[in-house]
């Protein structure tokens, strides 16, 4: 086995954390306002944004979003609902 290959951490999303709760609130806000950009880092701040490993299923509600800003995230999982955003 090649020792130069780094292992990917399998971080589990804490769905009771402040970061998760605020992210879900942000998704609801963006959906309600019909915003065209989704930038969770701006809303959460760096510290909470760093605790997000998974996007919530509610992301499928963001029908009007045209740009998603996830640069610098620790995302490991994106739910299939993100594909529904293009519908």
MDAnalysis code that builds the backbone (N, CA, C; Angstrom):
import MDAnalysis as mda
import numpy as np

u = mda.Universe.empty(261, n_residues=87, atom_resindex=np.repeat(np.arange(87), 3), trajectory=True)
u.add_TopologyAttr("name", ["N", "CA", "C"] * 87)
u.add_TopologyAttr("resid", np.arange(1, 88))
u.add_TopologyAttr("resname", ["UNK", "UNK", "UNK", "UNK", "UNK", "UNK", "UNK", "UNK", "UNK", "UNK", "UNK", "UNK", "UNK", "UNK", "UNK", "UNK", "UNK", "UNK", "UNK", "UNK", "UNK", "UNK", "UNK", "UNK", "UNK", "UNK", "UNK", "UNK", "UNK", "UNK", "UNK", "UNK", "UNK", "UNK", "UNK", "UNK", "UNK", "UNK", "UNK", "UNK", "UNK", "UNK", "UNK", "UNK", "UNK", "UNK", "UNK", "UNK", "UNK", "UNK", "UNK", "UNK", "UNK", "UNK", "UNK", "UNK", "UNK", "UNK", "UNK", "UNK", "UNK", "UNK", "UNK", "UNK", "UNK", "UNK", "UNK", "UNK", "UNK", "UNK", "UNK", "UNK", "UNK", "UNK", "UNK", "UNK", "UNK", "UNK", "UNK", "UNK", "UNK", "UNK", "UNK", "UNK", "UNK", "UNK", "UNK"])
u.atoms.positions = np.array([
    [0.845, -1.185, 0.000],
    [0.000, 0.000, 0.000],
    [0.879, 1.233, 0.000],
    [0.469, 2.235, -0.752],
    [1.225, 3.479, -0.857],
    [0.974, 4.348, 0.368],
    [2.018, 4.646, 1.121],
    [1.890, 5.456, 2.329],
    [1.745, 6.947, 2.031],
    [1.865, 7.344, 0.763],
    [1.734, 8.747, 0.384],
    [0.286, 9.166, 0.181],
    [-0.610, 8.226, 0.192],
    [-2.031, 8.541, 0.004],
    [-2.638, 8.873, 1.355],
    [-3.194, 10.073, 1.451],
    [-3.799, 10.470, 2.727],
    [-5.227, 9.950, 2.812],
    [-5.629, 9.647, 4.028],
    [-6.986, 9.173, 4.258],
    [-7.926, 10.364, 4.330],
    [-9.133, 10.185, 3.828],
    [-10.157, 11.210, 3.916],
    [-10.907, 10.995, 5.219],
    [-10.989, 12.040, 6.016],
    [-11.732, 11.942, 7.272],
    [-13.216, 11.831, 6.962],
    [-13.887, 10.974, 7.661],
    [-15.321, 10.765, 7.463],
    [-16.086, 11.473, 8.584],
    [-16.020, 12.798, 8.575],
    [-16.675, 13.577, 9.614],
    [-18.189, 13.422, 9.516],
    [-18.800, 13.205, 10.641],
    [-20.253, 13.075, 10.729],
    [-20.824, 14.430, 11.120],
    [-21.861, 14.853, 10.409],
    [-22.472, 16.138, 10.702],
    [-23.284, 16.075, 11.989],
    [-22.980, 16.964, 12.906],
    [-23.741, 17.087, 14.142],
    [-24.969, 17.943, 13.839],
    [-26.124, 17.308, 13.750],
    [-27.351, 18.009, 13.382],
    [-28.012, 18.712, 14.567],
    [-27.341, 18.722, 15.700],
    [-27.811, 19.470, 16.867],
    [-26.922, 20.668, 17.154],
    [-25.899, 20.859, 16.345],
    [-24.939, 21.940, 16.596],
    [-25.508, 23.295, 16.185],
    [-24.926, 24.336, 16.743],
    [-25.312, 25.699, 16.371],
    [-25.079, 25.925, 14.873],
    [-23.975, 25.397, 14.348],
    [-23.652, 25.569, 12.931],
    [-24.751, 24.983, 12.033],
    [-25.193, 23.768, 12.350],
    [-26.231, 23.100, 11.547],
    [-27.556, 23.858, 11.639],
    [-27.923, 24.246, 12.838],
    [-29.195, 24.950, 13.047],
    [-29.196, 26.272, 12.271],
    [-28.090, 27.008, 12.352],
    [-28.003, 28.279, 11.628],
    [-27.991, 28.059, 10.122],
    [-27.340, 26.996, 9.658],
    [-27.331, 26.703, 8.228],
    [-28.750, 26.416, 7.741],
    [-29.496, 25.640, 8.491],
    [-30.885, 25.328, 8.122],
    [-31.737, 26.594, 8.117],
    [-31.525, 27.477, 9.076],
    [-32.230, 28.768, 9.107],
    [-31.897, 29.583, 7.860],
    [-30.629, 29.566, 7.485],
    [-30.184, 30.319, 6.307],
    [-30.830, 29.775, 5.043],
    [-30.896, 28.471, 4.910],
    [-31.546, 27.865, 3.741],
    [-33.009, 28.323, 3.670],
    [-33.701, 28.294, 4.801],
    [-35.103, 28.726, 4.834],
    [-35.226, 30.202, 4.450],
    [-34.314, 31.035, 4.941],
    [-34.322, 32.464, 4.624],
    [-34.135, 32.690, 3.121],
    [-33.147, 32.034, 2.546],
    [-32.860, 32.188, 1.113],
    [-34.061, 31.733, 0.282],
    [-34.671, 30.619, 0.675],
    [-35.839, 30.104, -0.039],
    [-37.008, 31.086, 0.059],
    [-37.256, 31.592, 1.253],
    [-38.388, 32.504, 1.472],
    [-38.215, 33.812, 0.712],
    [-37.005, 34.341, 0.699],
    [-36.732, 35.616, 0.031],
    [-36.526, 35.462, -1.474],
    [-36.369, 34.223, -1.943],
    [-36.158, 33.995, -3.377],
    [-34.827, 34.528, -3.871],
    [-33.830, 34.493, -3.009],
    [-32.497, 35.002, -3.362],
    [-31.877, 34.162, -4.476],
    [-30.940, 34.767, -5.211],
    [-30.295, 34.080, -6.332],
    [-28.905, 33.553, -6.001],
    [-28.392, 33.919, -4.809],
    [-27.078, 33.440, -4.389],
    [-27.182, 32.780, -3.016],
    [-26.424, 31.705, -2.864],
    [-26.360, 30.963, -1.608],
    [-24.913, 30.989, -1.137],
    [-24.652, 31.740, -0.068],
    [-23.295, 31.904, 0.448],
    [-23.301, 31.678, 1.961],
    [-23.312, 30.414, 2.385],
    [-23.423, 30.122, 3.809],
    [-22.256, 30.634, 4.653],
    [-21.080, 30.740, 4.073],
    [-19.929, 31.226, 4.850],
    [-20.152, 32.657, 5.334],
    [-20.746, 33.489, 4.468],
    [-21.048, 34.875, 4.848],
    [-22.005, 34.916, 6.027],
    [-22.992, 34.066, 6.016],
    [-24.021, 34.057, 7.057],
    [-23.516, 33.432, 8.355],
    [-22.809, 32.310, 8.232],
    [-22.366, 31.562, 9.414],
    [-21.090, 32.111, 10.038],
    [-20.240, 32.692, 9.226],
    [-18.907, 33.075, 9.694],
    [-17.969, 31.885, 9.561],
    [-16.681, 32.143, 9.592],
    [-15.682, 31.103, 9.354],
    [-15.746, 29.948, 10.341],
    [-15.889, 30.260, 11.626],
    [-15.849, 29.216, 12.650],
    [-17.001, 28.212, 12.495],
    [-18.213, 28.699, 12.342],
    [-19.354, 27.789, 12.191],
    [-19.342, 27.108, 10.825],
    [-18.946, 27.855, 9.791],
    [-18.892, 27.276, 8.446],
    [-17.935, 26.083, 8.401],
    [-16.863, 26.145, 9.163],
    [-15.884, 25.060, 9.209],
    [-16.466, 23.788, 9.823],
    [-17.585, 23.891, 10.537],
    [-18.215, 22.738, 11.183],
    [-19.250, 22.051, 10.291],
    [-19.435, 22.555, 9.086],
    [-20.424, 21.986, 8.161],
    [-19.734, 20.987, 7.237],
    [-20.210, 19.746, 7.285],
    [-19.668, 18.675, 6.449],
    [-20.692, 18.166, 5.442],
    [-21.956, 18.518, 5.661],
    [-23.059, 18.037, 4.842],
    [-24.036, 19.184, 4.624],
    [-24.589, 19.303, 3.438],
    [-25.651, 20.273, 3.228],
    [-26.984, 19.621, 3.572],
    [-27.929, 20.389, 4.105],
    [-29.224, 19.816, 4.476],
    [-30.079, 19.486, 3.251],
    [-30.985, 18.543, 3.417],
    [-31.886, 18.147, 2.341],
    [-32.760, 19.314, 1.899],
    [-32.995, 20.252, 2.803],
    [-33.839, 21.412, 2.491],
    [-33.233, 22.298, 1.406],
    [-32.004, 22.041, 1.016],
    [-31.350, 22.797, -0.046],
    [-32.156, 22.712, -1.354],
    [-32.958, 21.666, -1.481],
    [-33.801, 21.496, -2.663],
    [-34.852, 22.585, -2.805],
    [-35.097, 23.350, -1.740],
    [-36.070, 24.444, -1.782],
    [-35.542, 25.674, -2.516],
    [-34.255, 25.720, -2.755],
    [-33.643, 26.923, -3.321],
    [-33.774, 26.940, -4.842],
    [-34.991, 27.084, -5.307],
    [-35.301, 27.014, -6.741],
    [-34.782, 28.204, -7.540],
    [-34.611, 29.364, -6.912],
    [-34.188, 30.563, -7.639],
    [-32.684, 30.809, -7.570],
    [-31.977, 30.017, -6.785],
    [-30.528, 30.203, -6.631],
    [-29.811, 29.886, -7.938],
    [-28.942, 30.807, -8.333],
    [-28.138, 30.644, -9.551],
    [-26.660, 30.440, -9.227],
    [-26.217, 30.945, -8.064],
    [-24.818, 30.807, -7.655],
    [-24.751, 30.232, -6.255],
    [-23.879, 29.254, -6.085],
    [-23.646, 28.641, -4.775],
    [-22.171, 28.847, -4.435],
    [-21.910, 29.503, -3.326],
    [-20.548, 29.799, -2.899],
    [-20.159, 28.845, -1.774],
    [-19.323, 27.865, -2.085],
    [-18.890, 26.879, -1.095],
    [-17.364, 26.792, -0.990],
    [-16.674, 27.731, -1.611],
    [-15.218, 27.726, -1.598],
    [-14.688, 27.706, -0.166],
    [-13.711, 26.856, 0.082],
    [-13.084, 26.769, 1.393],
    [-13.882, 25.962, 2.399],
    [-14.912, 25.275, 1.929],
    [-15.741, 24.501, 2.856],
    [-15.086, 23.170, 3.210],
    [-15.636, 22.519, 4.224],
    [-15.222, 21.179, 4.619],
    [-16.267, 20.139, 4.196],
    [-17.042, 20.474, 3.175],
    [-18.113, 19.574, 2.741],
    [-17.574, 18.228, 2.288],
    [-18.247, 17.197, 2.747],
    [-17.936, 15.829, 2.350],
    [-19.116, 15.209, 1.600],
    [-20.319, 15.730, 1.888],
    [-21.531, 15.170, 1.310],
    [-22.458, 16.278, 0.837],
    [-22.993, 16.093, -0.347],
    [-24.005, 16.992, -0.889],
    [-25.220, 16.130, -1.199],
    [-26.375, 16.470, -0.635],
    [-27.557, 15.633, -0.832],
    [-28.045, 15.659, -2.278],
    [-28.761, 14.624, -2.696],
    [-29.264, 14.574, -4.068],
    [-30.228, 15.715, -4.380],
    [-30.803, 16.339, -3.370],
    [-31.732, 17.441, -3.578],
    [-31.088, 18.617, -4.300],
    [-29.775, 18.703, -4.260],
    [-29.111, 19.808, -4.934],
    [-29.342, 19.725, -6.448],
    [-29.533, 18.519, -6.959],
    [-29.853, 18.351, -8.368],
    [-31.237, 18.872, -8.695],
    [-32.132, 18.872, -7.732],
    [-33.495, 19.365, -7.929],
    [-33.516, 20.886, -8.082],
    [-32.457, 21.554, -7.690],
    [-32.406, 23.007, -7.783],
    [-32.450, 23.454, -9.244],
    [-32.018, 22.615, -10.158],
    [-31.998, 22.974, -11.580],
    [-33.347, 22.753, -12.232],
    [-34.228, 22.057, -11.577],
    [-35.537, 21.749, -12.161],
    [-36.373, 22.986, -12.338],
])
